[in-house]
Amino acid sequence: MQLKPGTSWNELYAKAAAIAPQAFTDSGVANYWGGRWREEGEVHPATSPVDNSRIHGPLLLDTHQAAHALDSCVSDHFKWMKVPLAERKARTERAIAKIVEHRELLALLLTWEIGKPYRQAMVSVDRTTSGVEWYLGEIDRMLEGRGPLSGPVSNIASWNYPLSVLAHALYVQMLSGNAVIAKAPTDGGVAALTLAMSFAIDEGMPVTLVSGLGGKLSSVLVRSPEIGALAFVGGRDTGGKIASDLVRTDKRHMLEQEGLNAWGIWDFSQWDLLAPMIKKGFEYAKQRCTAYPRYVIQRQLFDDFLAMYIPILSSLTVGHPLAVANPDDPIPDVDFGPVINTAKAAELRTNIDDAIERGGIPIYRGKLDPTRFLDGQDTSAYVAPVAILDPPRASPLYHAEPFGPVDTLVIVDTTAELLAKMNVSNGALVSSLASDDLDLAATLAQEVNAFKVGINQVKSRGDREEPFGGRGASWKGAFVGGEYLVQAVTEGPSESRLYGNFPEYQRYPDLG
């Protein structure tokens, strides 16, 4: 096997540097504020999860530098809010056209930075552009009677969707009349995000990009009074700290955190319907906020479930996302490549071993196929699919999202048990029920503690007509998606009815 010609990291980085030379420096990916790219900050040694090789990472700022960046962003905000909507739309259209033009380069950058297989990376790029294009067509009605916030929108997001979640949100926030400041993810995705936002910067849109450790930048990006709203996507530990910082304020916020999304299977026989959904769910190694790592199964159906499920696991292709046998071969369409880094892979292996040692039953443990990797390649960030029956309560796999290709299976005898085992994580973003009895499924769905509940279908984040949020600890603050995303980052006459999952101290009621 060999690397597909023309897809090495250095070749791709050189292409990005040719497009935005001041952004992509020899030292690393620059920060941007005050009208210019800045090659300052501490060099962050970065490695690719694909093969653990060195790639260009972000330049990390300290608190003082980030504060200067925010000052510039605030100034940009008061200038931008005076720009007419027609002009904002025109600039956004031109920037999105540039993303379309460079979609392949952006996808390949994602593959090296976060390990996303090429086809799935292309989908991420296309969802970014098609999503913003949809808002361009709908924004006039959404902004009727509404205007920008009193300060810029601060964005902190995880590494797994730097384009279709973070860049997409930034474009919509600016289209709505706000300046934006975004913390680039330090674990991966900074180059793809920077290139996508450089097109907005070229069009004079109010983007501020900063990189840095959360502990150093949180006081600026979370607690600064100048910020009009905070959008966060990440884990519960960090999200919980941010929520506690906001507890005595009325600052707009949208905090998306993980939850243990689950399939509940009861009185079901349509295995050919469920099988493709389960296989597709393994894309990108289940490193998605809407992945389903928990299956809660009626005891009488367990043998039928396994007959469908085990062949799916054994059919999954895991390997180097850019390795080909011959130079002319197309880029492989693997189900998934590495997880985000070797530390995460080690954590998953530790949790798997711990769950089994404490009594969990290994139903399936896959092995990596050496023919899907380069000779002598570092494969320490790759984890083959694993399924564990009855993980012990003391195991992290029992109650928390693994964020990797690790499933847990739980057998139940009553619908009350089914609901209890589906709801172990104090809230989730999505969950689904598989049942031939649609009336029973609809009744059970009312008790599933997830924002979206599918019946014989999966649920996804969604970013257009329907709102997206979470229940319990999986989400705090305003919901997003469609007009709700625009409402969350604008002021208008309906502030008493902002749609969201707000604690009791907030001035906005929970209408979810």
WOVENUR-V577673 format. One record per backbone hydrogen bond with DSSP energy under -0.5 kcal/mol. CO is the residue of the C=O (numbers start at 1). NH is the residue of the N-H. Records with the same first field share a line. If there is no record, write none. Layout:
CO: NH + NH
This chain:
1: 375
2: 324
4: 7
8: 12
9: 13
10: 14
11: 15
12: 16
13: 17
14: 18
15: 19
16: 20
20: 23 + 24
23: 25 + 30
28: 25
29: 59
31: 38
32: 209
33: 36
36: 33
37: 39
38: 31 + 40
42: 60
43: 45
46: 55
48: 51 + 52
53: 48
55: 46
57: 29
58: 44 + 60
60: 42
62: 66
63: 67
64: 68
65: 69
66: 70
67: 71
68: 72
69: 73
70: 74
71: 75
72: 76
73: 77
74: 78
75: 79
76: 80
77: 81
79: 82
80: 83
84: 87 + 88
85: 89
86: 90
87: 91
88: 92
89: 93
90: 94
91: 95
92: 96
93: 97
94: 98
95: 99
96: 100
97: 101
98: 102
100: 103
102: 106
103: 107
104: 108
105: 109
106: 110
107: 111
108: 112
109: 113
110: 114 + 115 + 116
111: 115
112: 50
117: 121
118: 122
119: 123
120: 124
121: 125
122: 126
123: 127
124: 128
125: 129
126: 130
127: 131
128: 132
129: 133
130: 134
131: 135
132: 136
133: 137
134: 138
135: 139
138: 142
139: 143
141: 144
143: 146
147: 491
152: 154 + 228 + 229
153: 181
154: 231
155: 183
156: 233
159: 162
161: 165 + 166
162: 167
163: 168
165: 169
166: 170
167: 171
168: 172
169: 173
170: 174
171: 175
172: 176
173: 178
174: 177
179: 153
180: 208
181: 155
182: 184 + 210
183: 157
189: 193
190: 194
191: 195
192: 196
193: 197
194: 198
195: 199
196: 200
197: 201
198: 202
199: 203
200: 203 + 205
201: 204
205: 207
206: 180
208: 182
209: 32
210: 184
211: 61
213: 216 + 217
214: 218
217: 220 + 221
218: 222 + 223
220: 224
224: 227
228: 252
229: 154
230: 254
231: 156
232: 256
235: 239
236: 240
237: 241
238: 242
239: 243
240: 244
241: 245
242: 246
243: 247
244: 247
246: 249
252: 230
253: 478
254: 232 + 256
255: 257 + 476
256: 234
259: 261
261: 293 + 294
262: 432
263: 296
264: 266 + 434
265: 298
267: 436 + 437
269: 271
270: 273 + 274
271: 275
272: 276
273: 277
274: 278
275: 279
276: 280
277: 281
279: 282
280: 283
282: 285
283: 286
284: 287
286: 288
288: 291
291: 293
293: 408
294: 263
295: 297 + 410
296: 265
297: 412
298: 301
299: 302
301: 305
302: 306
303: 307
304: 308
305: 308 + 309
306: 310
308: 312
309: 313
310: 314
311: 315
312: 315 + 316
313: 316
316: 318
317: 335 + 336
320: 323
322: 4
324: 2
326: 329
332: 334
335: 284
336: 319
341: 345
342: 346
343: 347
344: 348
345: 349
346: 350
347: 351
348: 352
349: 353
350: 354
351: 355
352: 356
353: 357
354: 358
355: 360
356: 359
360: 362
361: 363 + 389
364: 387
368: 370
369: 372
370: 373
372: 320
374: 377
377: 379
379: 382
381: 339
385: 366
386: 407
387: 363 + 364
388: 409
389: 361
392: 395
395: 398 + 399
396: 400
404: 406
405: 386
407: 388
408: 295
409: 390
410: 297
412: 299
414: 418
415: 419
416: 420
417: 421
418: 422
419: 423
421: 424
423: 426
426: 473
428: 451 + 471
429: 452
431: 454
432: 264
433: 435 + 456
434: 266
436: 438
437: 441
438: 442
439: 443
440: 444
441: 445
442: 446
443: 446
444: 447
445: 448
448: 450
449: 428
452: 431
454: 433 + 456
463: 482
468: 480
471: 474
472: 475
474: 257
476: 255
477: 501
480: 468
481: 484
482: 485 + 486
483: 487
484: 488
485: 489
486: 489
487: 490
489: 149
491: 147
492: 495
494: 497
495: 498
496: 509
499: 479
500: 502 + 511 + 512
501: 477
503: 506
509: 511
